[in-house]
Structures are given as C-alpha cells and as structure tokens.
C-alpha cells in the first residue's frame, strides 16, 4: 500500500468528518484526559486495516500507543479484541468513526475474498478483483482483496489494455483494435481482449493478445474453447460468476477468475468501538 497516498486520503476523510473541531468531545473532555479505545469483533472474519489504524490515529496525535491483537490477513472470532489504542480521549473520539468505517469495510472485503478462495480451492487458478470499486477507495479495497488471499486485476484504465465489446464495435474488429494498440504501446503493458464467441476467440489468438477473457461463458464452453488457446496466452473467466457457482469453474483450466462482487456488493464486518476513560 502506498503510505503517502494513504496519509493524504486519511487527511481528507478526517477533514470531512471533523471540520473545524469535534465540538461534542472538546466540550466534555479536557485536553489532558486520557483513555483507551478498543475494537471488538461482533462476528467472525478476516482482519484488514492495521495501517489504517496506525496512520489514522498518529495523524491526529503522535502521542498514542497502539496494540494490535490481529494482523492483516488473519482470522478473528466473534467477541475477540482486535486492537486497543491508548491516548487522549478527544483524539480517540475524533478518529474512531473514520478509522472504524474503513476497517469494517476492508475486513468485509478480505472476508469475502477468503471465502471465494476457499470455495475455489485451487493452486492453478487465481481469484482476482475488478475495477468495480468505491470511488476514492480503490487502493484500500484492492489491498483488502490481497489480504483475503486474492490478487489484483488492473488498477485503472492506465495500467493495462482491456479491449471490450464497445472497443471492438467502434474499431471494427478485434484484429483492428489490437493492431492499433500495438502500433503505439510500449512493451511493458499487456493487452487483454474480451471475447464472447469461438470466432472472436480465434481472432484474438491470431492477433496475439496477451490475455483472453471468456466473458459470460459457461464452464462447459470455456473447457471446450480453452483447448484452442496457446500456452503463452493467459486466460480469464468473468461475468455471471457467484459464490454459489464458483466451484463449477475450478476445472475449466483458466488462469484467472475475476469477481466484481468482491468489492461492489460487500457487507462490512460488524465491529464495535468502546472508549474507557483512564
């Protein structure tokens, strides 16, 4: 995770929430009153967010002591203490909501990803995410996928070429689209082509795409078509894949299965935050 970017993001999140000041906490507590903030899991899950906690609270006040009971990627149980933070009460209350919101969401993504990885139970096929992330939170959500045992697809439109159905329609064909890209693209960026038919598959192979995505294809279709793909081309399955049918793609032979639901329909893990005044 880019810690410089994280710091800037957290500054903006805190400014949105705190504004000019935390009027409630500042009117109730003195500046020197200290306390302990404890995060307690209210359900089972996979933890993600230790750097959010460290960077977030130290950004507000360097005079805090953080004791993490779990680390990113580790499993926790309902009722387990996840972390305690000692510091000024006003600092703990200012940072609580922003930090907790992020930790809950990231832990939810890590938990869902681990579930998908366990269901697939494969050493040859990777579970990856997509660009279906919350605007502004992509770095954090994709990090959470990694904590859950998954891998990252491209981070944005800038770090990989993906030629989809609309690109193909406007360009006229897969061959024309790939040719145009290759005439300008540097050798460090891969080209992926999304295909929906055997004819498109053969065209993408002929165009020498680096990655071929089987879009909304059944496991049986993929198993049949993948025999035509040369070993040097990475294969990906995407579209219509859920936790309920994920295991049916295990023996298709694809290298990657991309799942949008890892980040776009996620439920945050329920975690409580309690403050104890010292």
Backbone as CSV, one residue per row, in Angstrom:
resi,resn,N_x,N_y,N_z,CA_x,CA_y,CA_z,C_x,C_y,C_z
1,UNK,0.841,-1.198,0.000,0.000,0.000,0.000,0.876,1.247,0.000
2,UNK,0.503,2.234,-0.779,1.240,3.498,-0.840,0.893,4.332,0.397
3,UNK,1.841,4.408,1.335,1.557,5.072,2.610,1.430,6.589,2.462
4,UNK,2.125,7.167,1.484,1.978,8.603,1.241,0.555,8.923,0.774
5,UNK,0.059,8.091,-0.150,-1.298,8.280,-0.641,-2.312,8.035,0.467
6,UNK,-2.054,7.009,1.286,-2.958,6.710,2.395,-3.046,7.901,3.341
7,UNK,-1.925,8.490,3.661,-1.913,9.641,4.568,-2.749,10.790,4.013
8,UNK,-2.595,11.063,2.732,-3.363,12.145,2.102,-4.856,11.828,2.116
9,UNK,-5.196,10.573,1.846,-6.609,10.192,1.855,-7.209,10.342,3.246
10,UNK,-6.483,9.865,4.254,-6.994,9.954,5.617,-7.143,11.404,6.063
11,UNK,-6.229,12.258,5.641,-6.367,13.684,5.955,-7.680,14.227,5.425
12,UNK,-8.019,13.871,4.192,-9.266,14.334,3.597,-10.480,13.738,4.304
13,UNK,-10.398,12.464,4.668,-11.514,11.820,5.368,-11.752,12.472,6.730
14,UNK,-10.667,12.774,7.438,-10.786,13.422,8.752,-11.325,14.845,8.618
15,UNK,-10.853,15.555,7.606,-11.340,16.921,7.398,-12.836,16.933,7.102
16,UNK,-13.294,15.935,6.351,-14.725,15.835,6.047,-15.535,15.622,7.320
17,UNK,-15.020,14.796,8.227,-15.777,14.415,9.413,-15.617,15.412,10.561
18,UNK,-14.398,15.870,10.787,-14.129,16.746,11.933,-14.446,18.206,11.621
19,UNK,-14.206,18.611,10.380,-14.434,20.015,10.041,-13.529,20.931,10.844
20,UNK,-14.121,21.904,11.530,-13.341,22.832,12.346,-12.924,22.211,13.679
21,UNK,-13.794,21.352,14.255,-13.469,20.706,15.520,-14.543,19.699,15.876
22,UNK,-14.230,18.813,16.822,-15.210,17.894,17.394,-15.837,18.615,18.577
23,UNK,-16.906,19.321,18.323,-17.479,20.202,19.331,-17.962,19.421,20.556
24,UNK,-18.514,18.233,20.347,-19.026,17.441,21.467,-17.906,17.017,22.414
25,UNK,-16.884,16.361,21.858,-15.800,15.840,22.696,-15.025,16.954,23.381
26,UNK,-14.786,18.042,22.661,-13.981,19.127,23.224,-14.693,19.841,24.368
27,UNK,-16.022,19.840,24.350,-16.769,20.498,25.417,-16.959,19.612,26.641
28,UNK,-16.806,18.301,26.464,-16.995,17.377,27.574,-15.677,17.009,28.250
29,UNK,-14.614,16.818,27.447,-13.352,16.312,27.989,-12.246,17.363,27.915
30,UNK,-11.374,17.348,28.910,-10.212,18.215,28.901,-9.142,17.669,27.970
31,UNK,-8.223,18.527,27.559,-7.194,18.126,26.605,-6.278,17.035,27.150
32,UNK,-6.118,16.968,28.467,-5.168,16.021,29.052,-5.806,14.708,29.491
33,UNK,-7.134,14.617,29.407,-7.788,13.364,29.810,-7.441,12.259,28.821
34,UNK,-7.042,11.105,29.377,-6.619,10.001,28.534,-7.569,8.814,28.676
35,UNK,-7.546,7.956,27.685,-8.418,6.791,27.713,-7.920,5.702,26.791
36,UNK,-8.725,4.655,26.688,-8.396,3.520,25.820,-9.575,3.257,24.890
37,UNK,-9.284,3.101,23.618,-10.295,2.752,22.619,-10.041,1.309,22.186
38,UNK,-11.069,0.466,22.287,-10.921,-0.956,21.973,-11.892,-1.332,20.858
39,UNK,-11.391,-2.035,19.835,-12.223,-2.581,18.772,-12.521,-4.041,19.103
40,UNK,-13.807,-4.398,19.119,-14.242,-5.759,19.428,-15.042,-6.305,18.239
41,UNK,-14.687,-7.508,17.778,-15.407,-8.130,16.664,-16.768,-8.630,17.128
42,UNK,-17.800,-8.321,16.368,-19.144,-8.802,16.686,-19.555,-9.975,15.792
43,UNK,-18.623,-10.392,14.923,-18.827,-11.573,14.091,-17.465,-12.078,13.633
44,UNK,-17.421,-13.278,13.069,-16.166,-13.843,12.586,-15.739,-13.159,11.293
45,UNK,-14.444,-13.175,11.012,-13.995,-12.584,9.761,-12.490,-12.631,9.589
46,UNK,-12.037,-11.983,8.506,-10.613,-11.823,8.204,-10.273,-10.355,8.396
47,UNK,-9.234,-10.081,9.169,-8.904,-8.700,9.511,-8.140,-8.004,8.399
48,UNK,-8.456,-6.729,8.210,-7.710,-5.883,7.287,-7.834,-4.432,7.750
49,UNK,-6.702,-3.748,7.910,-6.757,-2.336,8.271,-5.744,-1.889,9.292
50,UNK,-4.699,-2.669,9.538,-3.746,-2.269,10.575,-3.056,-0.952,10.228
51,UNK,-2.764,-0.710,8.950,-2.105,0.547,8.578,-3.077,1.716,8.653
52,UNK,-4.358,1.453,8.450,-5.376,2.489,8.625,-5.370,2.956,10.079
53,UNK,-5.304,2.014,10.989,-5.315,2.335,12.419,-4.059,3.104,12.810
54,UNK,-2.896,2.588,12.395,-1.633,3.246,12.760,-1.548,4.655,12.188
55,UNK,-1.747,4.765,10.877,-1.605,6.057,10.219,-2.690,7.024,10.663
56,UNK,-3.916,6.514,10.802,-5.037,7.375,11.156,-4.880,8.044,12.504
57,UNK,-4.623,7.260,13.524,-4.558,7.846,14.867,-3.281,8.654,15.090
58,UNK,-2.164,8.223,14.512,-0.932,9.004,14.678,-0.986,10.294,13.868
59,UNK,-1.820,10.321,12.830,-2.011,11.549,12.069,-2.692,12.606,12.935
60,UNK,-3.601,12.160,13.782,-4.303,13.075,14.674,-3.471,13.441,15.899
61,UNK,-2.641,12.497,16.352,-1.861,12.729,17.573,-0.750,11.681,17.628
62,UNK,0.495,12.122,17.641,1.613,11.180,17.699,1.736,10.523,19.071
63,UNK,1.040,11.065,20.050,1.123,10.543,21.422,0.052,9.491,21.660
64,UNK,0.058,8.445,20.857,-0.866,7.329,21.031,-0.053,6.032,21.090
65,UNK,-0.599,5.055,21.777,0.027,3.733,21.856,-0.958,2.726,21.290
66,UNK,-0.533,2.021,20.242,-1.427,1.097,19.534,-0.966,-0.332,19.742
67,UNK,-1.883,-1.180,20.169,-1.582,-2.590,20.410,-2.527,-3.436,19.562
68,UNK,-2.013,-3.988,18.465,-2.807,-4.809,17.560,-2.808,-6.259,18.025
69,UNK,-3.997,-6.822,18.191,-4.139,-8.214,18.596,-4.156,-9.157,17.387
70,UNK,-4.513,-8.625,16.213,-4.519,-9.403,14.966,-3.812,-8.594,13.893
71,UNK,-3.324,-9.278,12.878,-2.640,-8.624,11.769,-3.438,-8.821,10.485
72,UNK,-3.132,-8.027,9.489,-3.834,-8.129,8.216,-3.761,-9.551,7.660
73,UNK,-4.917,-10.063,7.244,-4.989,-11.401,6.667,-5.263,-12.502,7.665
74,UNK,-5.260,-12.156,8.970,-5.510,-13.174,9.993,-7.008,-13.271,10.309
75,UNK,-7.420,-14.469,10.682,-8.820,-14.702,11.038,-9.077,-14.291,12.485
76,UNK,-10.269,-13.741,12.742,-10.678,-13.419,14.110,-12.063,-13.997,14.365
77,UNK,-12.393,-14.122,15.626,-13.665,-14.719,16.026,-14.562,-13.680,16.704
78,UNK,-15.847,-13.933,16.691,-16.806,-13.067,17.361,-16.422,-12.900,18.833
79,UNK,-16.426,-11.653,19.299,-16.091,-11.359,20.685,-14.619,-11.094,20.924
80,UNK,-13.782,-11.297,19.921,-12.338,-11.125,20.082,-11.949,-9.650,20.058
81,UNK,-11.004,-9.271,20.926,-10.450,-7.917,20.881,-9.469,-7.838,19.721
82,UNK,-9.639,-6.832,18.858,-8.799,-6.701,17.672,-7.638,-5.741,17.887
83,UNK,-7.906,-4.638,18.578,-6.872,-3.625,18.785,-7.273,-2.737,19.956
84,UNK,-6.288,-2.207,20.642,-6.543,-1.176,21.649,-5.635,0.003,21.350
85,UNK,-6.163,1.209,21.526,-5.407,2.433,21.297,-5.482,3.282,22.555
86,UNK,-4.344,3.618,23.110,-4.266,4.482,24.286,-3.878,5.880,23.851
87,UNK,-4.588,6.876,24.365,-4.270,8.259,24.004,-5.237,9.232,24.627
88,UNK,-5.160,10.484,24.186,-6.093,11.493,24.668,-7.509,11.126,24.215
89,UNK,-8.467,11.270,25.112,-9.846,10.889,24.808,-10.365,11.633,23.578
90,UNK,-10.050,12.906,23.474,-10.531,13.683,22.327,-9.962,13.145,21.017
91,UNK,-8.715,12.703,21.035,-8.113,12.116,19.835,-8.811,10.819,19.451
92,UNK,-9.044,9.968,20.442,-9.689,8.682,20.179,-11.079,8.869,19.592
93,UNK,-11.816,9.831,20.119,-13.180,10.061,19.645,-13.212,10.720,18.265
94,UNK,-12.226,11.557,17.982,-12.155,12.179,16.660,-11.854,11.161,15.563
95,UNK,-11.002,10.205,15.894,-10.575,9.264,14.859,-11.411,8.012,14.748
96,UNK,-12.205,7.746,15.772,-12.923,6.474,15.867,-13.749,6.142,14.629
97,UNK,-14.644,7.028,14.225,-15.599,6.683,13.179,-14.963,6.476,11.818
98,UNK,-14.064,7.371,11.425,-13.414,7.239,10.122,-12.612,5.945,10.055
99,UNK,-11.808,5.710,11.085,-10.971,4.510,11.102,-11.828,3.258,11.136
100,UNK,-12.828,3.241,11.991,-13.674,2.054,12.126,-14.427,1.747,10.835
101,UNK,-14.959,2.770,10.184,-15.669,2.558,8.920,-14.781,1.847,7.901
102,UNK,-13.543,2.321,7.787,-12.619,1.748,6.808,-12.230,0.327,7.185
103,UNK,-11.934,0.104,8.450,-11.534,-1.238,8.903,-12.680,-2.233,8.706
104,UNK,-13.897,-1.819,8.995,-15.054,-2.704,8.812,-15.235,-3.078,7.347
105,UNK,-15.135,-2.083,6.466,-15.323,-2.356,5.038,-14.194,-3.224,4.480
106,UNK,-12.963,-2.874,4.815,-11.826,-3.640,4.300,-11.823,-5.065,4.836
107,UNK,-12.207,-5.238,6.083,-12.300,-6.582,6.649,-13.431,-7.377,5.983
108,UNK,-14.507,-6.689,5.615,-15.582,-7.352,4.885,-15.115,-7.861,3.531
109,UNK,-14.327,-7.055,2.834,-13.795,-7.455,1.527,-12.812,-8.605,1.681
110,UNK,-11.925,-8.510,2.668,-10.961,-9.591,2.902,-11.676,-10.895,3.250
111,UNK,-12.749,-10.794,4.033,-13.506,-11.980,4.435,-14.195,-12.625,3.243
112,UNK,-14.822,-11.807,2.398,-15.497,-12.339,1.210,-14.481,-12.954,0.242
113,UNK,-13.339,-12.316,0.102,-12.314,-12.847,-0.794,-11.807,-14.190,-0.300
114,UNK,-11.549,-14.305,1.016,-11.081,-15.573,1.570,-12.118,-16.678,1.342
115,UNK,-13.383,-16.317,1.454,-14.453,-17.290,1.209,-14.389,-17.798,-0.227
116,UNK,-14.192,-16.877,-1.169,-14.108,-17.264,-2.583,-12.877,-18.127,-2.843
117,UNK,-11.755,-17.757,-2.264,-10.520,-18.530,-2.434,-10.704,-19.944,-1.887
118,UNK,-11.340,-20.054,-0.740,-11.560,-21.371,-0.134,-12.525,-22.227,-0.948
119,UNK,-13.556,-21.604,-1.501,-14.516,-22.354,-2.326,-13.833,-22.875,-3.582
120,UNK,-13.044,-22.042,-4.243,-12.360,-22.475,-5.467,-11.321,-23.545,-5.149
121,UNK,-10.571,-23.324,-4.067,-9.601,-24.321,-3.586,-8.703,-24.810,-4.720
122,UNK,-8.011,-23.860,-5.343,-7.173,-24.205,-6.487,-5.783,-23.595,-6.346
123,UNK,-4.779,-24.341,-6.758,-3.414,-23.819,-6.778,-3.026,-23.314,-8.164
124,UNK,-3.882,-23.537,-9.142,-3.555,-23.157,-10.519,-4.381,-21.983,-11.032
125,UNK,-5.488,-21.682,-10.374,-6.352,-20.579,-10.806,-6.431,-19.530,-9.711
126,UNK,-6.192,-18.262,-10.085,-6.205,-17.170,-9.121,-7.564,-16.466,-9.097
127,UNK,-7.971,-16.054,-7.912,-9.128,-15.183,-7.737,-8.625,-13.742,-7.797
128,UNK,-9.225,-12.921,-8.667,-8.808,-11.525,-8.780,-10.021,-10.602,-8.704
129,UNK,-9.743,-9.334,-8.427,-10.809,-8.336,-8.338,-11.040,-7.663,-9.693
130,UNK,-11.807,-6.584,-9.691,-12.095,-5.817,-10.906,-11.984,-4.328,-10.575
131,UNK,-12.425,-3.483,-11.508,-12.462,-2.038,-11.273,-13.783,-1.606,-10.634
132,UNK,-14.596,-2.545,-10.211,-15.881,-2.216,-9.579,-15.667,-1.920,-8.107
133,UNK,-14.954,-0.829,-7.864,-14.602,-0.420,-6.510,-15.291,0.898,-6.171
134,UNK,-15.262,1.263,-4.892,-15.840,2.528,-4.456,-14.917,3.672,-4.859
135,UNK,-15.412,4.681,-5.597,-14.551,5.803,-5.981,-13.839,6.392,-4.767
136,UNK,-12.523,6.536,-4.881,-11.721,7.077,-3.798,-11.134,6.025,-2.879
137,UNK,-11.676,4.800,-2.934,-11.221,3.745,-2.024,-10.549,2.579,-2.745
138,UNK,-10.243,2.747,-4.020,-9.742,1.612,-4.802,-8.462,1.028,-4.218
139,UNK,-7.506,1.860,-3.845,-6.251,1.351,-3.291,-6.516,0.501,-2.050
140,UNK,-7.406,0.974,-1.189,-7.699,0.268,0.060,-8.474,-1.018,-0.204
141,UNK,-9.444,-0.965,-1.097,-10.260,-2.142,-1.362,-9.458,-3.229,-2.072
142,UNK,-8.577,-2.830,-2.968,-7.743,-3.820,-3.648,-6.700,-4.407,-2.691
143,UNK,-6.245,-3.608,-1.747,-5.352,-4.140,-0.717,-6.087,-5.188,0.124
144,UNK,-7.345,-4.916,0.425,-8.147,-5.851,1.212,-8.322,-7.180,0.482
145,UNK,-8.458,-7.124,-0.829,-8.551,-8.357,-1.622,-7.278,-9.186,-1.448
146,UNK,-6.140,-8.525,-1.482,-4.869,-9.242,-1.295,-4.784,-9.853,0.103
147,UNK,-5.280,-9.126,1.102,-5.271,-9.658,2.470,-6.151,-10.897,2.589
148,UNK,-7.172,-10.988,1.761,-8.053,-12.143,1.778,-7.527,-13.325,0.982
149,UNK,-6.362,-13.151,0.346,-5.776,-14.245,-0.417,-6.003,-14.151,-1.906
150,UNK,-6.646,-13.055,-2.367,-6.859,-12.857,-3.788,-5.739,-12.041,-4.417
151,UNK,-5.908,-11.733,-5.689,-4.928,-10.958,-6.442,-5.621,-9.781,-7.119
152,UNK,-4.835,-8.829,-7.554,-5.393,-7.639,-8.191,-5.356,-7.723,-9.708
153,UNK,-6.452,-7.301,-10.325,-6.510,-7.065,-11.767,-5.898,-5.682,-11.974
154,UNK,-6.109,-5.070,-13.111,-5.557,-3.723,-13.324,-6.166,-2.747,-12.310
155,UNK,-5.401,-1.715,-11.980,-5.861,-0.734,-11.003,-6.742,0.336,-11.647
156,UNK,-6.582,0.565,-12.924,-7.380,1.585,-13.589,-7.252,1.449,-15.093
157,UNK,-7.680,2.470,-15.799,-7.594,2.467,-17.254,-6.176,2.671,-17.748
158,UNK,-5.267,3.025,-16.832,-3.931,3.462,-17.214,-2.865,2.372,-17.192
159,UNK,-3.103,1.265,-16.519,-2.011,0.307,-16.319,-2.212,-1.022,-17.031
160,UNK,-3.148,-1.068,-17.934,-3.353,-2.280,-18.712,-4.377,-2.019,-19.802
161,UNK,-4.213,-2.687,-20.939,-5.160,-2.544,-22.050,-6.192,-3.654,-21.964
162,UNK,-7.460,-3.294,-21.933,-8.533,-4.278,-21.994,-9.487,-3.872,-23.106
163,UNK,-9.477,-4.646,-24.164,-10.316,-4.361,-25.322,-11.640,-5.094,-25.135
164,UNK,-12.700,-4.311,-24.883,-14.017,-4.871,-24.582,-14.934,-4.749,-25.802
165,UNK,-16.187,-5.190,-25.642,-17.114,-5.245,-26.772,-17.309,-3.888,-27.442
166,UNK,-17.396,-2.818,-26.660,-17.594,-1.494,-27.266,-16.363,-1.029,-28.040
167,UNK,-15.173,-1.340,-27.529,-13.955,-1.008,-28.278,-13.945,-1.743,-29.628
168,UNK,-14.332,-3.019,-29.574,-14.333,-3.841,-30.791,-15.345,-3.301,-31.799
169,UNK,-16.519,-2.904,-31.302,-17.559,-2.386,-32.190,-17.108,-1.112,-32.885
170,UNK,-16.517,-0.197,-32.118,-16.070,1.063,-32.709,-14.872,0.869,-33.640
171,UNK,-13.976,-0.055,-33.279,-12.773,-0.272,-34.084,-13.076,-1.056,-35.356
172,UNK,-14.117,-1.886,-35.320,-14.480,-2.667,-36.496,-14.197,-4.149,-36.344
173,UNK,-13.194,-4.499,-35.536,-12.867,-5.905,-35.296,-11.822,-5.995,-34.194
174,UNK,-11.645,-7.192,-33.663,-10.604,-7.409,-32.663,-9.232,-7.165,-33.271
175,UNK,-9.033,-7.667,-34.470,-7.730,-7.526,-35.132,-7.347,-6.065,-35.304
176,UNK,-8.306,-5.242,-35.737,-8.026,-3.821,-35.944,-7.728,-3.127,-34.614
177,UNK,-8.492,-3.481,-33.578,-8.293,-2.854,-32.275,-6.913,-3.196,-31.711
178,UNK,-6.550,-4.481,-31.764,-5.244,-4.904,-31.246,-4.115,-4.277,-32.063
179,UNK,-4.280,-4.238,-33.363,-3.239,-3.664,-34.218,-3.005,-2.188,-33.905
180,UNK,-4.088,-1.449,-33.695,-3.953,-0.027,-33.370,-3.229,0.166,-32.045
181,UNK,-3.576,-0.662,-31.066,-2.926,-0.554,-29.762,-1.447,-0.882,-29.866
182,UNK,-1.128,-1.973,-30.547,0.270,-2.407,-30.650,1.144,-1.410,-31.396
183,UNK,0.551,-0.647,-32.285,1.340,0.319,-33.055,1.818,1.485,-32.200
184,UNK,1.234,1.640,-30.995,1.609,2.756,-30.117,2.075,2.313,-28.727
185,UNK,1.802,1.086,-28.345,2.002,0.648,-26.966,3.438,0.208,-26.686
186,UNK,3.921,0.563,-25.506,5.229,0.086,-25.075,5.176,-1.388,-24.710
187,UNK,6.343,-2.016,-24.614,6.401,-3.470,-24.436,6.068,-3.912,-23.011
188,UNK,5.958,-2.974,-22.065,5.721,-3.340,-20.673,4.239,-3.485,-20.314
189,UNK,3.353,-3.104,-21.207,1.916,-3.131,-20.921,1.253,-4.276,-21.685
190,UNK,0.471,-5.088,-20.974,-0.185,-6.238,-21.589,-1.506,-5.834,-22.255
191,UNK,-1.924,-6.642,-23.204,-3.175,-6.416,-23.925,-4.127,-7.574,-23.642
192,UNK,-5.289,-7.249,-23.095,-6.325,-8.250,-22.841,-7.494,-8.000,-23.778
193,UNK,-8.071,-9.082,-24.290,-9.227,-8.989,-25.186,-10.379,-9.794,-24.588
194,UNK,-11.539,-9.177,-24.550,-12.756,-9.821,-24.061,-13.458,-10.489,-25.231
195,UNK,-13.761,-11.788,-25.106,-14.403,-12.500,-26.222,-15.702,-13.143,-25.749
196,UNK,-16.636,-13.278,-26.708,-17.948,-13.853,-26.388,-18.329,-14.985,-27.330
197,UNK,-17.463,-15.319,-28.279,-17.761,-16.396,-29.228,-16.465,-17.080,-29.629
198,UNK,-16.601,-18.282,-30.227,-15.416,-19.008,-30.685,-14.722,-18.243,-31.802
199,UNK,-15.496,-17.580,-32.644,-14.904,-16.789,-33.723,-14.045,-15.662,-33.163
200,UNK,-14.555,-14.982,-32.137,-13.771,-13.920,-31.506,-12.533,-14.487,-30.821
201,UNK,-12.648,-15.671,-30.244,-11.507,-16.317,-29.605,-10.393,-16.546,-30.624
202,UNK,-10.741,-17.109,-31.760,-9.743,-17.382,-32.792,-9.116,-16.091,-33.309
203,UNK,-9.920,-15.047,-33.397,-9.405,-13.756,-33.867,-8.435,-13.156,-32.843
204,UNK,-8.767,-13.290,-31.547,-7.892,-12.766,-30.500,-6.569,-13.533,-30.454
205,UNK,-6.626,-14.839,-30.691,-5.414,-15.645,-30.744,-4.551,-15.223,-31.923
206,UNK,-5.186,-15.047,-33.071,-4.465,-14.627,-34.278,-3.830,-13.256,-34.104
207,UNK,-4.499,-12.381,-33.343,-3.980,-11.024,-33.110,-2.867,-11.004,-32.066
208,UNK,-2.625,-12.141,-31.423,-1.578,-12.304,-30.411,-1.828,-11.434,-29.179
209,UNK,-3.049,-11.539,-28.670,-3.355,-10.887,-27.394,-2.565,-11.571,-26.283
210,UNK,-2.258,-10.823,-25.229,-1.530,-11.392,-24.094,-2.469,-12.142,-23.147
211,UNK,-3.705,-11.636,-23.037,-4.702,-12.224,-22.143,-6.026,-12.300,-22.883
212,UNK,-6.728,-13.411,-22.729,-8.060,-13.553,-23.325,-9.058,-13.821,-22.207
213,UNK,-10.099,-12.980,-22.150,-11.156,-13.135,-21.153,-12.373,-13.796,-21.786
214,UNK,-12.806,-14.907,-21.181,-14.053,-15.550,-21.578,-15.166,-14.848,-20.812
215,UNK,-15.922,-14.009,-21.514,-16.928,-13.174,-20.856,-18.298,-13.830,-20.885
216,UNK,-18.860,-14.059,-19.706,-20.192,-14.655,-19.574,-20.313,-15.978,-20.331
217,UNK,-19.263,-16.795,-20.243,-19.283,-18.118,-20.874,-19.495,-19.184,-19.806
218,UNK,-20.167,-20.249,-20.163,-20.413,-21.330,-19.225,-19.123,-22.123,-19.006
219,UNK,-19.032,-22.847,-17.891,-17.854,-23.689,-17.670,-17.612,-24.669,-18.813
220,UNK,-18.662,-25.247,-19.367,-18.503,-26.206,-20.470,-17.947,-25.521,-21.713
221,UNK,-18.426,-24.312,-22.007,-17.902,-23.574,-23.158,-16.420,-23.270,-22.974
222,UNK,-16.065,-22.828,-21.777,-14.668,-22.480,-21.506,-13.784,-23.716,-21.646
223,UNK,-14.209,-24.857,-21.080,-13.417,-26.081,-21.165,-13.192,-26.504,-22.617
224,UNK,-14.182,-26.269,-23.471,-14.048,-26.624,-24.891,-13.137,-25.641,-25.617
225,UNK,-13.358,-24.359,-25.404,-12.624,-23.350,-26.168,-11.177,-23.190,-25.711
226,UNK,-10.921,-23.441,-24.426,-9.581,-23.169,-23.896,-8.527,-24.087,-24.512
227,UNK,-8.962,-25.215,-25.077,-8.016,-26.124,-25.729,-7.403,-25.498,-26.979
228,UNK,-8.019,-24.445,-27.489,-7.523,-23.771,-28.687,-6.489,-22.684,-28.365
229,UNK,-6.379,-22.325,-27.078,-5.527,-21.200,-26.679,-4.086,-21.658,-26.480
230,UNK,-3.123,-21.022,-27.161,-1.707,-21.363,-26.962,-1.285,-21.131,-25.522
231,UNK,-0.295,-21.874,-25.040,0.132,-21.802,-23.644,0.645,-20.419,-23.246
232,UNK,1.149,-19.645,-24.164,1.698,-18.336,-23.828,0.664,-17.267,-23.536
233,UNK,-0.605,-17.574,-23.751,-1.675,-16.596,-23.530,-2.378,-16.901,-22.206
234,UNK,-2.504,-15.896,-21.353,-3.204,-16.041,-20.075,-4.707,-16.035,-20.329
235,UNK,-5.433,-16.896,-19.631,-6.885,-16.962,-19.808,-7.611,-16.527,-18.538
236,UNK,-8.756,-15.886,-18.738,-9.545,-15.348,-17.628,-11.023,-15.628,-17.854
237,UNK,-11.716,-15.982,-16.785,-13.169,-16.135,-16.829,-13.795,-15.020,-16.019
238,UNK,-14.881,-14.450,-16.544,-15.542,-13.350,-15.851,-16.994,-13.267,-16.281
239,UNK,-17.820,-12.704,-15.405,-19.215,-12.474,-15.750,-20.123,-13.601,-15.309
240,UNK,-21.097,-13.272,-14.457,-22.078,-14.253,-14.024,-21.555,-15.279,-13.040
241,UNK,-20.383,-15.041,-12.475,-19.794,-16.000,-11.539,-20.090,-15.534,-10.117
242,UNK,-20.651,-16.416,-9.314,-21.033,-16.106,-7.942,-20.384,-17.103,-6.987
243,UNK,-20.545,-16.865,-5.697,-20.053,-17.837,-4.722,-20.754,-19.181,-4.890
244,UNK,-22.009,-19.126,-5.337,-22.803,-20.343,-5.468,-22.339,-21.223,-6.634
245,UNK,-21.853,-20.605,-7.718,-21.441,-21.427,-8.869,-19.937,-21.403,-9.127
246,UNK,-19.180,-20.769,-8.229,-17.745,-20.599,-8.429,-17.020,-21.930,-8.595
247,UNK,-17.395,-22.934,-7.808,-16.674,-24.203,-7.861,-16.830,-24.916,-9.195
248,UNK,-17.867,-24.558,-9.988,-18.048,-25.196,-11.294,-17.019,-24.718,-12.311
249,UNK,-16.301,-23.644,-11.981,-15.256,-23.123,-12.884,-13.871,-23.655,-12.514
250,UNK,-13.789,-24.466,-11.471,-12.498,-24.926,-10.951,-11.706,-25.713,-11.984
251,UNK,-12.374,-26.542,-12.762,-11.679,-27.430,-13.690,-11.791,-26.968,-15.148
252,UNK,-12.052,-25.682,-15.349,-12.126,-25.166,-16.723,-10.740,-24.965,-17.319
253,UNK,-9.733,-24.807,-16.459,-8.377,-24.607,-16.964,-7.950,-23.162,-17.080
254,UNK,-8.820,-22.217,-16.673,-8.445,-20.805,-16.783,-7.398,-20.453,-15.731
255,UNK,-6.599,-19.441,-16.038,-5.568,-18.986,-15.113,-6.127,-18.067,-14.042
256,UNK,-7.188,-17.322,-14.405,-7.704,-16.260,-13.531,-9.226,-16.258,-13.579
257,UNK,-9.850,-16.024,-12.426,-11.288,-15.769,-12.370,-11.484,-14.420,-11.702
258,UNK,-12.077,-13.466,-12.420,-12.286,-12.118,-11.872,-13.714,-11.987,-11.355
259,UNK,-13.815,-11.434,-10.132,-15.098,-11.361,-9.436,-15.377,-9.925,-8.991
260,UNK,-16.347,-9.297,-9.613,-16.703,-7.925,-9.251,-17.316,-7.823,-7.873
261,UNK,-17.998,-8.888,-7.440,-18.703,-8.810,-6.154,-17.759,-8.757,-4.956
262,UNK,-16.477,-8.999,-5.165,-15.533,-8.896,-4.049,-15.521,-7.489,-3.460
263,UNK,-15.832,-6.496,-4.288,-15.773,-5.108,-3.823,-17.061,-4.313,-4.026
264,UNK,-17.906,-4.701,-4.983,-19.037,-3.801,-5.278,-20.335,-4.154,-4.565
265,UNK,-20.459,-5.340,-4.001,-21.671,-5.668,-3.229,-21.250,-6.269,-1.892
266,UNK,-20.392,-5.564,-1.214,-19.801,-6.098,0.003,-20.570,-5.648,1.237
267,UNK,-20.573,-6.479,2.257,-21.140,-6.118,3.553,-20.011,-5.975,4.558
268,UNK,-19.943,-4.822,5.194,-18.889,-4.572,6.165,-19.011,-5.522,7.349
269,UNK,-17.872,-5.877,7.921,-17.860,-6.683,9.139,-18.293,-5.804,10.312
270,UNK,-19.114,-6.367,11.184,-19.612,-5.620,12.338,-18.559,-5.609,13.451
271,UNK,-18.028,-4.430,13.750,-17.017,-4.255,14.796,-17.452,-3.092,15.681
272,UNK,-17.369,-3.291,16.987,-17.741,-2.214,17.913,-16.498,-1.519,18.426
273,UNK,-16.666,-0.245,18.815,-15.560,0.536,19.377,-16.017,1.090,20.720
274,UNK,-15.272,0.775,21.765,-15.615,1.225,23.107,-14.458,2.025,23.698
275,UNK,-14.793,3.156,24.329,-13.789,4.003,24.952,-13.875,3.870,26.481
276,UNK,-12.727,3.697,27.106,-12.633,3.629,28.564,-11.745,4.772,29.038
277,UNK,-12.276,5.651,29.844,-11.503,6.777,30.343,-10.582,6.287,31.441
278,UNK,-9.294,6.681,31.362,-8.312,6.260,32.361,-8.298,7.212,33.559
